[in-house]
């Protein structure tokens, strides 16, 4: 997998998991504060789209993951 694919995979996983933990109708509900994590991930996706820079992608590249296009 390329670094941009891993970033999107992790972001999607974090969003779905935090929604499952933060929505009261969920069988694994913990606290509505998990929705703040959902907002954090969304804000980071928005920031990376506007600035063309993503910290996680930079870290993955330093770990040797291919950048891709």
N, CA, C and O atoms as a Tinker XYZ file with bonds, in Angstrom:
   276  protein
     1  N      0.835000   -1.183000    0.000000    73     2
     2  CA     0.000000    0.000000    0.000000    64     1     3
     3  C      0.876000    1.241000    0.000000    63     2     4     5
     4  O      1.965000    1.251000    0.574000    81     3
     5  N      0.397000    2.261000   -0.636000    73     3     6
     6  CA     1.074000    3.553000   -0.669000    64     5     7
     7  C      0.713000    4.347000    0.585000    63     6     8     9
     8  O     -0.280000    4.049000    1.248000    81     7
     9  N      1.526000    5.363000    0.909000    73     7    10
    10  CA     1.303000    6.132000    2.134000    64     9    11
    11  C     -0.056000    6.826000    2.144000    63    10    12    13
    12  O     -0.709000    6.878000    3.186000    81    11
    13  N     -0.491000    7.357000    1.010000    73    11    14
    14  CA    -1.789000    8.046000    0.979000    64    13    15
    15  C     -2.939000    7.074000    1.211000    63    14    16    17
    16  O     -3.970000    7.456000    1.765000    81    15
    17  N     -2.771000    5.813000    0.791000    73    15    18
    18  CA    -3.807000    4.812000    1.020000    64    17    19
    19  C     -3.884000    4.443000    2.503000    63    18    20    21
    20  O     -4.972000    4.257000    3.047000    81    19
    21  N     -2.740000    4.340000    3.139000    73    19    22
    22  CA    -2.707000    4.015000    4.571000    64    21    23
    23  C     -3.334000    5.140000    5.381000    63    22    24    25
    24  O     -4.080000    4.883000    6.325000    81    23
    25  N     -3.036000    6.389000    5.019000    73    23    26
    26  CA    -3.619000    7.543000    5.727000    64    25    27
    27  C     -5.137000    7.483000    5.650000    63    26    28    29
    28  O     -5.814000    7.661000    6.663000    81    27
    29  N     -5.674000    7.239000    4.477000    73    27    30
    30  CA    -7.129000    7.193000    4.317000    64    29    31
    31  C     -7.737000    5.987000    5.025000    63    30    32    33
    32  O     -8.834000    6.080000    5.576000    81    31
    33  N     -7.036000    4.862000    5.015000    73    31    34
    34  CA    -7.506000    3.669000    5.724000    64    33    35
    35  C     -7.583000    3.931000    7.230000    63    34    36    37
    36  O     -8.582000    3.606000    7.872000    81    35
    37  N     -6.538000    4.511000    7.778000    73    35    38
    38  CA    -6.498000    4.796000    9.216000    64    37    39
    39  C     -7.545000    5.854000    9.582000    63    38    40    41
    40  O     -8.236000    5.714000   10.591000    81    39
    41  N     -7.665000    6.909000    8.770000    73    39    42
    42  CA    -8.655000    7.959000    9.053000    64    41    43
    43  C    -10.069000    7.389000    9.029000    63    42    44    45
    44  O    -10.868000    7.680000    9.918000    81    43
    45  N    -10.379000    6.591000    8.032000    73    43    46
    46  CA   -11.708000    5.978000    7.955000    64    45    47
    47  C    -11.990000    5.064000    9.126000    63    46    48    49
    48  O    -13.093000    5.062000    9.672000    81    47
    49  N    -10.981000    4.278000    9.516000    73    47    50
    50  CA   -11.130000    3.386000   10.667000    64    49    51
    51  C    -11.363000    4.187000   11.947000    63    50    52    53
    52  O    -12.239000    3.850000   12.744000    81    51
    53  N    -10.575000    5.250000   12.142000    73    51    54
    54  CA   -10.741000    6.091000   13.332000    64    53    55
    55  C    -12.127000    6.734000   13.371000    63    54    56    57
    56  O    -12.754000    6.793000   14.429000    81    55
    57  N    -12.601000    7.210000   12.235000    73    55    58
    58  CA   -13.920000    7.848000   12.199000    64    57    59
    59  C    -15.013000    6.849000   12.547000    63    58    60    61
    60  O    -15.872000    7.137000   13.380000    81    59
    61  N    -14.991000    5.679000   11.918000    73    59    62
    62  CA   -16.029000    4.679000   12.198000    64    61    63
    63  C    -15.972000    4.188000   13.643000    63    62    64    65
    64  O    -17.010000    4.007000   14.281000    81    63
    65  N    -14.766000    3.972000   14.158000    73    63    66
    66  CA   -14.627000    3.515000   15.541000    64    65    67
    67  C    -15.097000    4.573000   16.536000    63    66    68    69
    68  O    -15.801000    4.258000   17.495000    81    67
    69  N    -14.705000    5.837000   16.306000    73    67    70
    70  CA   -15.121000    6.887000   17.235000    64    69    71
    71  C    -16.622000    7.139000   17.169000    63    70    72    73
    72  O    -17.235000    7.484000   18.179000    81    71
    73  N    -17.221000    6.969000   15.994000    73    71    74
    74  CA   -18.684000    7.071000   15.909000    64    73    75
    75  C    -19.352000    5.941000   16.685000    63    74    76    77
    76  O    -20.335000    6.162000   17.393000    81    75
    77  N    -18.814000    4.727000   16.547000    73    75    78
    78  CA   -19.381000    3.590000   17.278000    64    77    79
    79  C    -19.269000    3.783000   18.785000    63    78    80    81
    80  O    -20.149000    3.359000   19.535000    81    79
    81  N    -18.190000    4.420000   19.228000    73    79    82
    82  CA   -17.995000    4.644000   20.658000    64    81    83
    83  C    -18.745000    5.879000   21.179000    63    82    84    85
    84  O    -18.951000    6.015000   22.384000    81    83
    85  N    -19.156000    6.784000   20.264000    73    83    86
    86  CA   -19.744000    8.036000   20.704000    64    85    87
    87  C    -21.229000    8.208000   20.471000    63    86    88    89
    88  O    -21.829000    9.134000   21.016000    81    87
    89  N    -21.845000    7.338000   19.672000    73    87    90
    90  CA   -23.277000    7.457000   19.381000    64    89    91
    91  C    -24.048000    6.573000   20.354000    63    90    92    93
    92  O    -23.748000    5.386000   20.485000    81    91
    93  N    -25.023000    7.133000   21.025000    73    91    94
    94  CA   -25.714000    6.423000   22.107000    64    93    95
    95  C    -26.430000    5.153000   21.663000    63    94    96    97
    96  O    -26.594000    4.243000   22.475000    81    95
    97  N    -26.857000    5.056000   20.425000    73    95    98
    98  CA   -27.545000    3.858000   19.964000    64    97    99
    99  C    -26.623000    2.696000   19.657000    63    98   100   101
   100  O    -27.092000    1.593000   19.376000    81    99
   101  N    -25.321000    2.921000   19.707000    73    99   102
   102  CA   -24.339000    1.892000   19.368000    64   101   103
   103  C    -24.215000    0.859000   20.480000    63   102   104   105
   104  O    -24.300000    1.207000   21.658000    81   103
   105  N    -24.015000   -0.412000   20.119000    73   103   106
   106  CA   -23.845000   -1.442000   21.154000    64   105   107
   107  C    -22.538000   -1.301000   21.933000    63   106   108   109
   108  O    -22.411000   -1.880000   23.012000    81   107
   109  N    -21.566000   -0.550000   21.417000    73   107   110
   110  CA   -20.306000   -0.365000   22.142000    64   109   111
   111  C    -20.132000    1.093000   22.601000    63   110   112   113
   112  O    -19.010000    1.575000   22.759000    81   111
   113  N    -21.254000    1.776000   22.810000    73   111   114
   114  CA   -21.232000    3.176000   23.259000    64   113   115
   115  C    -20.451000    3.310000   24.561000    63   114   116   117
   116  O    -20.626000    2.520000   25.488000    81   115
   117  N    -19.587000    4.321000   24.617000    73   115   118
   118  CA   -18.819000    4.615000   25.824000    64   117   119
   119  C    -19.174000    6.005000   26.349000    63   118   120   121
   120  O    -19.592000    6.164000   27.496000    81   119
   121  N    -18.997000    7.022000   25.474000    73   119   122
   122  CA   -19.234000    8.400000   25.874000    64   121   123
   123  C    -19.437000    9.254000   24.626000    63   122   124   125
   124  O    -18.813000    9.001000   23.596000    81   123
   125  N    -20.299000   10.256000   24.710000    73   123   126
   126  CA   -20.455000   11.146000   23.555000    64   125   127
   127  C    -19.198000   11.973000   23.263000    63   126   128   129
   128  O    -19.090000   12.573000   22.193000    81   127
   129  N    -18.263000   12.007000   24.191000    73   127   130
   130  CA   -17.011000   12.735000   23.968000    64   129   131
   131  C    -16.172000   12.109000   22.858000    63   130   132   133
   132  O    -15.273000   12.763000   22.330000    81   131
   133  N    -16.444000   10.865000   22.497000    73   131   134
   134  CA   -15.734000   10.246000   21.374000    64   133   135
   135  C    -16.025000   10.968000   20.067000    63   134   136   137
   136  O    -15.239000   10.872000   19.125000    81   135
   137  N    -17.131000   11.682000   19.993000    73   135   138
   138  CA   -17.452000   12.440000   18.789000    64   137   139
   139  C    -16.465000   13.584000   18.570000    63   138   140   141
   140  O    -16.300000   14.047000   17.442000    81   139
   141  N    -15.812000   14.044000   19.628000    73   139   142
   142  CA   -14.771000   15.059000   19.486000    64   141   143
   143  C    -13.592000   14.487000   18.697000    63   142   144   145
   144  O    -12.953000   15.206000   17.928000    81   143
   145  N    -13.308000   13.219000   18.882000    73   143   146
   146  CA   -12.240000   12.570000   18.112000    64   145   147
   147  C    -12.616000   12.491000   16.638000    63   146   148   149
   148  O    -11.772000   12.674000   15.761000    81   147
   149  N    -13.891000   12.218000   16.374000    73   147   150
   150  CA   -14.381000   12.218000   14.989000    64   149   151
   151  C    -14.147000   13.588000   14.354000    63   150   152   153
   152  O    -13.672000   13.681000   13.222000    81   151
   153  N    -14.481000   14.644000   15.085000    73   151   154
   154  CA   -14.280000   16.008000   14.583000    64   153   155
   155  C    -12.796000   16.301000   14.377000    63   154   156   157
   156  O    -12.431000   16.965000   13.408000    81   155
   157  N    -11.945000   15.822000   15.263000    73   155   158
   158  CA   -10.495000   16.017000   15.138000    64   157   159
   159  C     -9.959000   15.376000   13.867000    63   158   160   161
   160  O     -9.184000   15.996000   13.139000    81   159
   161  N    -10.362000   14.147000   13.597000    73   159   162
   162  CA    -9.915000   13.456000   12.381000    64   161   163
   163  C    -10.419000   14.202000   11.147000    63   162   164   165
   164  O     -9.667000   14.395000   10.191000    81   163
   165  N    -11.682000   14.622000   11.160000    73   163   166
   166  CA   -12.233000   15.369000   10.035000    64   165   167
   167  C    -11.503000   16.682000    9.811000    63   166   168   169
   168  O    -11.247000   17.061000    8.668000    81   167
   169  N    -11.164000   17.382000   10.892000    73   167   170
   170  CA   -10.428000   18.642000   10.778000    64   169   171
   171  C     -9.034000   18.412000   10.197000    63   170   172   173
   172  O     -8.549000   19.219000    9.404000    81   171
   173  N     -8.395000   17.317000   10.589000    73   171   174
   174  CA    -7.080000   17.007000   10.037000    64   173   175
   175  C     -7.160000   16.660000    8.556000    63   174   176   177
   176  O     -6.269000   17.025000    7.789000    81   175
   177  N     -8.206000   15.968000    8.146000    73   175   178
   178  CA    -8.388000   15.677000    6.722000    64   177   179
   179  C     -8.601000   16.970000    5.933000    63   178   180   181
   180  O     -8.043000   17.139000    4.849000    81   179
   181  N     -9.402000   17.869000    6.475000    73   179   182
   182  CA    -9.632000   19.162000    5.829000    64   181   183
   183  C     -8.334000   19.970000    5.737000    63   182   184   185
   184  O     -8.020000   20.531000    4.688000    81   183
   185  N     -7.596000   20.024000    6.826000    73   183   186
   186  CA    -6.322000   20.750000    6.846000    64   185   187
   187  C     -5.352000   20.178000    5.815000    63   186   188   189
   188  O     -4.697000   20.936000    5.101000    81   187
   189  N     -5.253000   18.856000    5.730000    73   187   190
   190  CA    -4.311000   18.258000    4.776000    64   189   191
   191  C     -4.738000   18.512000    3.334000    63   190   192   193
   192  O     -3.889000   18.628000    2.450000    81   191
   193  N     -6.029000   18.599000    3.090000    73   191   194
   194  CA    -6.502000   18.899000    1.737000    64   193   195
   195  C     -6.169000   20.339000    1.345000    63   194   196   197
   196  O     -5.851000   20.612000    0.188000    81   195
   197  N     -6.240000   21.253000    2.303000    73   195   198
   198  CA    -5.989000   22.668000    2.008000    64   197   199
   199  C     -4.504000   23.011000    1.948000    63   198   200   201
   200  O     -4.100000   23.874000    1.170000    81   199
   201  N     -3.685000   22.340000    2.767000    73   199   202
   202  CA    -2.267000   22.684000    2.843000    64   201   203
   203  C     -1.372000   21.727000    2.065000    63   202   204   205
   204  O     -0.184000   21.997000    1.890000    81   203
   205  N     -1.928000   20.617000    1.597000    73   203   206
   206  CA    -1.150000   19.587000    0.893000    64   205   207
   207  C     -0.064000   18.985000    1.785000    63   206   208   209
   208  O      0.967000   18.539000    1.281000    81   207
   209  N     -0.283000   18.965000    3.115000    73   207   210
   210  CA     0.670000   18.388000    4.052000    64   209   211
   211  C     -0.076000   17.588000    5.110000    63   210   212   213
   212  O     -1.077000   18.043000    5.662000    81   211
   213  N      0.429000   16.387000    5.383000    73   211   214
   214  CA    -0.185000   15.514000    6.381000    64   213   215
   215  C      0.929000   14.916000    7.239000    63   214   216   217
   216  O      1.839000   14.274000    6.714000    81   215
   217  N      0.862000   15.122000    8.552000    73   215   218
   218  CA     1.891000   14.626000    9.456000    64   217   219
   219  C      2.022000   13.110000    9.373000    63   218   220   221
   220  O      3.134000   12.585000    9.316000    81   219
   221  N      0.906000   12.411000    9.366000    73   219   222
   222  CA     0.971000   10.947000    9.330000    64   221   223
   223  C      1.645000   10.453000    8.057000    63   222   224   225
   224  O      2.422000    9.499000    8.097000    81   223
   225  N      1.355000   11.091000    6.933000    73   223   226
   226  CA     1.983000   10.692000    5.677000    64   225   227
   227  C      3.486000   10.953000    5.723000    63   226   228   229
   228  O      4.266000   10.155000    5.203000    81   227
   229  N      3.898000   12.055000    6.336000    73   227   230
   230  CA     5.323000   12.344000    6.490000    64   229   231
   231  C      6.006000   11.277000    7.337000    63   230   232   233
   232  O      7.108000   10.834000    7.013000    81   231
   233  N      5.356000   10.867000    8.417000    73   231   234
   234  CA     5.912000    9.824000    9.283000    64   233   235
   235  C      6.002000    8.502000    8.532000    63   234   236   237
   236  O      7.012000    7.805000    8.629000    81   235
   237  N      4.963000    8.150000    7.788000    73   235   238
   238  CA     4.979000    6.901000    7.033000    64   237   239
   239  C      6.096000    6.892000    6.003000    63   238   240   241
   240  O      6.750000    5.866000    5.814000    81   239
   241  N      6.326000    8.003000    5.342000    73   239   242
   242  CA     7.409000    8.087000    4.350000    64   241   243
   243  C      8.760000    7.900000    5.007000    63   242   244   245
   244  O      9.632000    7.242000    4.438000    81   243
   245  N      8.961000    8.471000    6.213000    73   243   246
   246  CA    10.220000    8.286000    6.932000    64   245   247
   247  C     10.406000    6.841000    7.364000    63   246   248   249
   248  O     11.534000    6.374000    7.527000    81   247
   249  N      9.293000    6.133000    7.550000    73   247   250
   250  CA     9.366000    4.710000    7.908000    64   249   251
   251  C      9.581000    3.819000    6.685000    63   250   252   253
   252  O      9.686000    2.599000    6.812000    81   251
   253  N      9.646000    4.431000    5.501000    73   251   254
   254  CA     9.951000    3.688000    4.295000    64   253   255
   255  C      8.762000    3.285000    3.433000    63   254   256   257
   256  O      8.918000    2.519000    2.482000    81   255
   257  N      7.585000    3.789000    3.754000    73   255   258
   258  CA     6.407000    3.472000    2.951000    64   257   259
   259  C      6.447000    4.307000    1.674000    63   258   260   261
   260  O      6.757000    5.498000    1.721000    81   259
   261  N      6.136000    3.694000    0.541000    73   259   262
   262  CA     6.135000    4.402000   -0.747000    64   261   263
   263  C      5.108000    5.515000   -0.777000    63   262   264   265
   264  O      4.007000    5.374000   -0.244000    81   263
   265  N      5.479000    6.638000   -1.413000    73   263   266
   266  CA     4.579000    7.782000   -1.489000    64   265   267
   267  C      3.448000    7.550000   -2.480000    63   266   268   269
   268  O      2.284000    7.751000   -2.134000    81   267
   269  N      3.752000    7.142000   -3.670000    73   267   270
   270  CA     2.710000    6.925000   -4.683000    64   269   271
   271  C      2.115000    8.228000   -5.173000    63   270   272   273
   272  O      2.505000    9.311000   -4.735000    81   271
   273  N      1.157000    8.111000   -6.098000    73   271   274
   274  CA     0.526000    9.322000   -6.630000    64   273   275
   275  C     -0.953000    9.114000   -6.827000    63   274   276
   276  O     -1.651000   10.026000   -7.268000    81   275
